[in-house]
Amino acid sequence: MVEIISIRFKNGGKEYYFNPNGIRFKVGDGVIVETSRGMEYAYCVKGNTLIDEIELTAPLRPVVRLATAEDDRLLEKNKERKKYALSVCQQKIADHGLDMKLVGAEYSFDGSKVVFFFTSEGRVDFRALVKDLAGALHTRIELRQIGVRDEAKLLGGLGICGKPFCCSQFLEEFQPVSIKMAKTQNLSLNPTKISGTCGRLMCCLKYEQEAYEDLVKKAPKQESFVETPDGAGTVCGINLLRQTAQVRLESDPDTPKTYHNCELCVVRSGKGKRPEGYVEPPLEELAKLRRQDAPPAAPTEEASLAAAIEAAFPSRERQEESAGEEQHSGRRNHRRRGKGESGSQRPKAEQPFQEEPPKGEESGRKPGGRRRRRRPNRGGGKDQG
């Protein structure tokens, strides 16, 4: 296990792991770290945590120190210098007549270098611009061309949903988005409705794509020939989220009916007509099969509440019923006590001691022999010897 802290250099940026170097950090603390670009100011987004070494993709770099008040003042000073650098660069771009759009600027923590971000449709020769900027700002100059999605992430804004851009809030990396995702989710293919402010497909199309792909596997295809509890028909509409399908029955083609996916049996998938020689099974058999395949209905909220009340405070009838069941169970157990596990009589060792009856006529035995059976008086008169 390795102790790490997680930091970010800007809001919505990627998280990086650093070695705390024996210092305790908490969320929101400013830290000074050393990167390939030199010393940088970052923010702690996760305090000291132990993780497995397998999760590390690169060797850990140590944190230099906890940010001080002087570091905070230097950071604010760099922000003021950035505003001045943007205005100077914008003026120089206009003077040189370059076809480029300036997006932003970023000073290094020690102020030794400034990076300008711009967008352009093609390649731009900005060598003369770099010389003029270096002479005006007296520092190292770097110009970096970015895409429209990176521009939206730097500038920020509100999307058509009314919330801030996902890329500027929490997305660490841009995920590939294709028009196939919009088709799978049954969205409008109008570019103005599925595109973001940057002009590219919205990043949120990626969020639910896996769920839709799983639902598509369980749903019948459009124009499939299916069997329903009301007869055979053709699928004319699908609702993936509700897992239902609209079917145009052969018996009533003008009024489509809605069925759950579990109630349908696909005879021919896709755009296909009624198979030759197909014989439709009886409706009772179809309804019976659908009832067996249908999932059990979930209890309603009222039924669940009534069951909970009945379990906590049983009614008088239920109490009498339970008492009767317990009494019947007690008698059954009492009868079973006199028998072994196989139902036969208990062993003699377990039978209670009984006094042997006296020998004689009352016991039906002769003094020296077996039991004497009395014959009934069949003549209706005196006993016959």
C-alpha positions in Angstrom: 0.0 0.0 0.0 1.1 3.5 -0.9 0.0 6.8 0.7 -1.1 9.4 -1.9 -3.1 12.6 -2.3 -5.1 13.6 -5.3 -4.7 17.1 -6.8 -6.1 19.2 -9.7 -4.4 22.1 -11.4 -7.7 23.7 -12.5 -11.4 23.2 -12.1 -12.7 20.3 -14.1 -9.2 19.1 -14.9 -7.7 15.7 -14.6 -6.7 14.3 -11.2 -3.1 13.4 -10.5 -1.6 11.4 -7.6 1.3 12.8 -5.7 3.3 11.5 -2.7 2.4 13.6 0.4 6.0 13.3 1.6 4.8 12.8 5.3 2.6 16.0 5.3 -1.1 15.8 6.2 -3.4 17.5 3.6 -7.2 18.0 3.6 -9.5 18.8 0.7 -9.2 22.4 -0.5 -5.6 22.9 0.6 -3.2 24.6 -1.9 -0.1 22.6 -2.6 3.1 23.4 -4.5 4.3 20.5 -6.8 7.0 20.0 -9.3 6.0 19.0 -12.8 7.6 18.8 -16.2 6.8 22.5 -16.7 8.3 23.5 -13.4 6.8 24.5 -10.1 3.0 24.6 -10.2 0.2 25.6 -7.8 -2.5 23.0 -7.4 -5.5 22.2 -5.2 -6.0 19.0 -3.1 -9.2 17.2 -4.0 -8.6 14.1 -1.9 -6.6 13.9 1.3 -4.1 11.3 2.5 -5.3 7.9 1.2 -3.7 4.4 1.0 -4.0 2.7 -2.4 -2.6 -0.4 -4.0 0.6 0.0 -6.0 -1.1 -1.7 -8.9 -3.3 1.4 -9.4 -0.3 3.6 -10.0 0.5 4.1 -13.7 3.6 6.2 -13.2 6.2 6.8 -10.4 4.9 9.2 -7.7 6.4 12.6 -7.5 6.6 14.2 -4.0 4.8 17.3 -3.0 7.2 20.2 -2.4 5.2 21.9 0.3 1.9 23.3 1.5 1.0 26.6 -0.1 1.6 29.7 2.0 0.1 33.1 2.0 3.0 34.4 -0.2 2.1 31.6 -2.8 -1.5 32.8 -2.8 -0.5 36.4 -3.4 1.8 35.3 -6.3 -1.1 33.3 -7.8 -3.4 36.4 -7.7 -0.6 38.4 -9.3 -0.3 35.9 -12.2 -4.0 36.3 -12.8 -3.7 40.1 -13.2 -0.7 39.6 -15.5 -2.8 37.1 -17.6 -5.4 39.8 -18.3 -2.7 42.2 -19.6 -1.1 39.4 -21.7 -4.4 38.6 -23.3 -5.0 42.2 -24.4 -1.4 42.5 -25.7 -1.7 39.3 -27.7 -5.1 40.2 -29.1 -3.6 43.5 -30.4 -0.6 41.8 -31.9 -2.8 39.2 -33.7 -4.8 42.1 -35.3 -1.6 43.9 -36.3 -0.3 40.8 -38.1 -3.7 40.0 -39.6 -3.6 36.3 -38.6 -6.6 34.1 -39.0 -6.8 32.8 -35.4 -9.1 33.2 -32.5 -7.5 33.8 -29.1 -9.1 31.7 -26.3 -7.1 32.1 -23.2 -3.7 32.4 -21.6 -2.0 30.8 -18.6 1.1 31.9 -16.7 3.4 29.4 -15.0 3.6 29.7 -11.2 7.0 31.3 -11.2 6.1 33.7 -14.1 8.8 32.5 -16.4 6.5 31.4 -19.2 3.1 32.3 -20.6 1.1 29.9 -22.8 -1.6 31.3 -25.2 -4.4 29.0 -26.5 -6.1 29.7 -29.8 -8.3 28.0 -32.4 -8.0 28.2 -36.1 -9.4 26.3 -39.1 -6.0 25.7 -40.6 -2.3 26.0 -39.8 -1.0 29.5 -38.8 2.5 30.8 -39.2 2.9 32.8 -35.9 6.7 33.0 -35.8 6.6 36.8 -36.1 3.9 37.0 -33.5 6.0 35.1 -31.0 8.9 37.5 -31.4 6.7 40.6 -30.9 5.0 39.0 -27.8 8.4 38.1 -26.3 9.6 41.7 -26.7 6.4 43.2 -25.2 6.0 40.8 -22.2 9.7 40.0 -21.5 9.1 36.3 -20.9 9.0 33.0 -22.7 6.1 32.7 -25.1 4.3 29.5 -26.2 1.3 29.4 -28.6 -0.9 26.2 -28.5 -3.6 25.4 -31.0 -6.7 23.6 -29.5 -10.0 22.2 -30.7 -13.5 23.6 -30.3 -14.2 21.1 -27.5 -11.2 22.3 -25.5 -12.3 25.9 -26.2 -15.7 25.2 -24.5 -13.9 23.6 -21.6 -11.7 26.6 -21.1 -14.4 29.2 -21.5 -17.3 27.4 -19.7 -20.9 28.3 -20.1 -24.4 26.8 -19.8 -25.7 24.0 -22.0 -29.2 23.5 -23.4 -30.2 21.7 -20.2 -29.6 24.8 -18.2 -26.6 23.4 -16.3 -22.9 24.3 -16.7 -20.9 22.4 -19.3 -20.0 18.9 -18.2 -16.5 19.3 -19.7 -15.8 22.4 -17.5 -17.3 20.8 -14.4 -16.2 17.2 -13.9 -15.2 15.5 -17.2 -11.5 14.7 -17.0 -11.2 13.5 -20.6 -13.4 13.8 -23.7 -15.1 10.5 -24.6 -15.8 9.6 -28.3 -19.4 10.3 -29.3 -21.0 9.1 -32.5 -24.3 9.6 -34.3 -25.1 5.9 -33.7 -25.6 6.7 -30.0 -28.4 9.1 -30.9 -30.0 6.5 -33.2 -29.9 3.8 -30.4 -31.5 6.2 -28.0 -34.3 7.1 -30.4 -33.3 10.8 -30.4 -33.9 13.3 -33.0 -31.2 13.4 -35.6 -31.5 17.1 -36.0 -28.0 18.5 -35.4 -29.3 21.6 -33.5 -30.9 19.3 -30.9 -28.1 16.8 -30.3 -25.1 19.2 -30.6 -23.6 21.2 -27.8 -22.4 24.8 -27.8 -19.1 23.7 -29.2 -20.8 22.4 -32.4 -20.0 18.8 -31.6 -22.3 16.0 -30.4 -23.2 16.4 -26.8 -21.0 14.5 -24.3 -24.0 13.4 -22.3 -25.0 11.0 -25.2 -22.3 8.7 -23.8 -23.8 8.5 -20.3 -26.7 6.1 -20.9 -25.4 4.3 -24.0 -24.6 1.1 -22.2 -28.1 0.9 -20.6 -29.8 1.5 -24.0 -27.6 -1.2 -25.7 -28.7 -3.7 -23.0 -32.4 -2.8 -23.5 -32.1 -3.1 -27.3 -31.0 -6.8 -26.9 -34.2 -7.6 -25.0 -36.6 -5.7 -27.2 -38.1 -6.9 -30.6 -37.0 -5.2 -33.7 -39.2 -2.8 -35.7 -41.6 -4.5 -38.1 -41.1 -7.9 -36.5 -43.9 -10.5 -36.8 -44.9 -11.5 -33.3 -47.5 -13.4 -31.3 -49.4 -11.6 -28.6 -52.1 -12.7 -26.1 -54.7 -11.2 -28.5 -53.3 -12.8 -31.7 -50.5 -12.3 -34.2 -49.4 -8.9 -35.4 -46.5 -6.6 -36.5 -44.4 -4.4 -34.3 -44.9 -0.7 -35.2 -43.3 1.1 -32.3 -40.8 0.4 -29.4 -40.3 2.1 -26.1 -37.0 1.0 -24.8 -37.2 2.6 -21.3 -40.6 1.2 -20.5 -39.7 -2.1 -22.3 -43.0 -2.1 -24.2 -43.9 -2.4 -27.9 -46.8 -1.3 -30.0 -48.3 -4.1 -32.1 -50.6 -3.7 -35.1 -52.8 -6.9 -34.8 -54.0 -8.7 -38.0 -57.5 -8.8 -36.5 -57.6 -5.0 -35.9 -54.8 -3.3 -37.9 -56.3 0.2 -37.3 -55.8 0.2 -33.6 -52.3 -0.7 -32.4 -52.1 -2.1 -28.9 -49.2 -1.9 -26.4 -47.7 -5.0 -24.8 -44.8 -5.6 -22.5 -41.8 -7.4 -24.1 -42.3 -10.5 -21.9 -45.8 -10.9 -23.5 -44.5 -11.1 -27.0 -43.1 -14.1 -28.9 -41.1 -13.2 -32.0 -41.9 -15.4 -35.0 -39.9 -13.5 -37.6 -37.4 -10.7 -36.6 -37.0 -7.6 -38.6 -39.0 -6.6 -41.7 -40.7 -9.8 -42.5 -44.1 -10.9 -43.6 -46.2 -13.7 -42.2 -44.3 -16.9 -42.6 -45.7 -19.4 -45.2 -47.6 -22.2 -43.6 -47.7 -20.4 -40.2 -50.6 -21.6 -38.0 -51.6 -19.3 -35.2 -52.0 -21.1 -31.8 -55.2 -20.7 -29.9 -55.6 -17.5 -27.9 -56.1 -19.3 -24.6 -52.8 -21.1 -25.0 -51.0 -17.9 -25.9 -52.5 -16.1 -22.9 -51.5 -19.0 -20.6 -47.9 -19.0 -21.9 -47.6 -15.2 -21.5 -48.9 -15.4 -17.9 -46.2 -18.0 -17.1 -43.4 -15.9 -18.7 -44.6 -12.6 -17.2 -42.7 -11.4 -14.2 -44.6 -11.4 -10.9 -46.4 -8.1 -10.3 -44.8 -5.9 -7.7 -47.0 -5.2 -4.6 -48.6 -1.8 -4.5 -47.7 0.7 -1.8 -51.1 0.2 -0.2 -50.8 -3.6 -0.1 -47.3 -3.4 1.4 -48.5 -1.0 4.1 -51.5 -3.2 4.9 -49.2 -6.3 5.1 -46.8 -4.5 7.5 -49.7 -3.4 9.7 -51.2 -6.9 9.8 -47.8 -8.3 10.7 -47.3 -5.8 13.6 -51.0 -5.8 14.8 -52.7 -9.1 13.7 -56.5 -9.0 13.7 -58.7 -11.2 15.9 -59.5 -13.7 13.2 -55.8 -14.0 12.5 -55.0 -14.5 16.2 -57.6 -17.2 16.5 -56.4 -18.9 13.3 -52.8 -18.8 14.7 -53.9 -20.2 18.0 -55.8 -23.0 16.3 -52.8 -23.9 14.2 -50.5 -24.0 17.3 -53.0 -26.2 19.1 -53.3 -28.6 16.2 -49.5 -28.6 15.9 -49.2 -29.4 19.6 -51.6 -32.4 19.3 -49.8 -33.6 16.2 -46.4 -33.4 18.1 -47.9 -35.1 21.1 -49.0 -38.1 19.0 -45.6 -38.2 17.4 -43.9 -38.4 20.7 -45.2 -42.0 21.2 -43.5 -43.1 17.9 -40.0 -43.3 16.7 -38.6 -41.6 13.6 -40.1 -44.3 11.3 -43.6 -44.0 12.9 -43.5 -47.4 14.7 -44.0 -47.9 18.4 -41.3 -46.6 20.8 -38.8 -49.1 22.1 -39.8 -51.0 25.2 -37.2 -49.2 27.2 -39.1 -46.0 26.6 -42.6 -47.4 27.4 -43.9 -46.6 30.9 -44.2 -49.4 33.5 -47.6 -51.1 33.6 -48.8 -53.5 36.3 -49.6 -57.0 34.9 -53.3 -57.7 35.3 -54.3 -60.7 37.6 -54.6 -64.1 36.0 -58.0 -65.6 35.7 -61.3 -65.1 33.9 -61.2 -61.4 34.1 -58.1 -61.2 32.1 -59.4 -63.8 29.6 -56.4 -66.1 30.3 -56.3 -69.6 31.7 -53.9 -70.0 34.6 -51.4 -71.9 32.5 -52.2 -71.2 28.9 -53.0 -68.6 26.3 -55.8 -66.1 26.1 -59.3 -67.6 26.0 -61.7 -66.1 23.5 -65.3 -65.9 24.5 -67.8 -67.0 21.8 -71.0 -64.9 21.4 -74.3 -66.4 22.3 -75.7 -67.2 18.9 -78.7 -69.3 20.0 -80.4 -66.5 21.9 -80.8 -68.7 25.0 -78.5 -70.3 27.5 -74.9 -70.7 26.8 -74.0 -73.8 24.9 -71.1 -75.7 26.2 
